Amino acid sequence: MTKKWGDKRYYNLNYFLRKKFGSKVYKISLDAGFSCPNRDGKISTGGCIFCSERGSGDFAGDRSYSINQQFEHIKTIMQRKWKEGKYIAYFQAYTNTYAPIDILREKYEEALNQQGVVALAIATRPDCLGEDVLDLLEEINNKTYLWVELGLQTVNDRTAKIINRGYDLEVFEKALKNLRDRNIDVVVHSIFGLPGEKQEDMLSTVKYLASKDIQGVKFHLLHLIKGTPLVKLYEQGQLEFLSQEEYVEIICKAIGILRDDIVIHRLTGDAPRNLLIGPQWSLKKWEILNSIDKMLDDRDIYQGLYFCTN
């Protein structure tokens, strides 16, 4: 029997949030002014080769403004389209646990104090979760809903080196265990289309994640952004874009592989139109999502269909 979550064949974030909070919930993406150890010289100065100048926070607020000012500005814009709803304060740009603990506490509490905020989402690196940070996150998790996002991208060690990820898989696994020992939900990022990876490599990452104690995933298409180190590989012919058809097929297979209690937060990412080199088809987001739904229907695939056979 085909499983569905609302009108989707996968456990989508909108379904999860409506069930949890009883209403529509929106993310407000914030830039708290943090840096990243993969940029400031602690690990590297180049960053991950795909990461934009804004630390993957191209759609977040303006870091020159306070958390309160960013939140109010974005909230006002969103209310023009959606009159009602609750909010998740999403610390998106750069590494959002990479600061002294008193600064982290101040930023997080400022976000939590905004009217209508029912949860906190924090994007970070698994190598930036010391005991003091974990203790703070546990404290927050005990008084509000929290999830922590970790950018794994791939389980392939060779690819991890190519993209200059800056940490080994065991670092990710330790961070995951430390967060789950404190009952903190973990959402993991995976990128499809990384240099040199074939479909089997991408699905190996999905199979790995399906076997882990994670609560959510974000699937991304690799975007080539102007000004990133990835451009050099592209110019040298070491990067080939996935076609839309290839990407949709990989996503549908990934959905089938994934354990059915893992929330899928994202099926494709966004990139600033003025900075995107390729693939240009990725700008047609709704067309991609509709194509995924159609292939799932046509092939009778639903989340978890293949999980027991892995």
Secondary structure, DSSP 8 states (H G I E B T S, - for coil): ----BTTBSS-BHHHHHHHHHSS-EEEEEE------TTTSSSS-SS--TT--TTTT-TTS--TTS-HHHHHHHHHHHHHTT--S-EEEEEE-SS-TT-S-HHHHHHHHHHHHTSTTEEEEEEEE-TTS--HHHHHHHHHHHTTSEEEEEEEEE-S-HHHHHHTT--S-HHHHHHHHHHHHHTT-EEEEEEEES-TT--HHHHHHHHHHHHTSS-SEEEEEE--EETTSTHHHHHHTT------HHHHHHHHHHHHHHS-TTSEEEESS----TTTEEE-GGGG-HHHHHHHHHHHHHHTT--TTTTGGG-
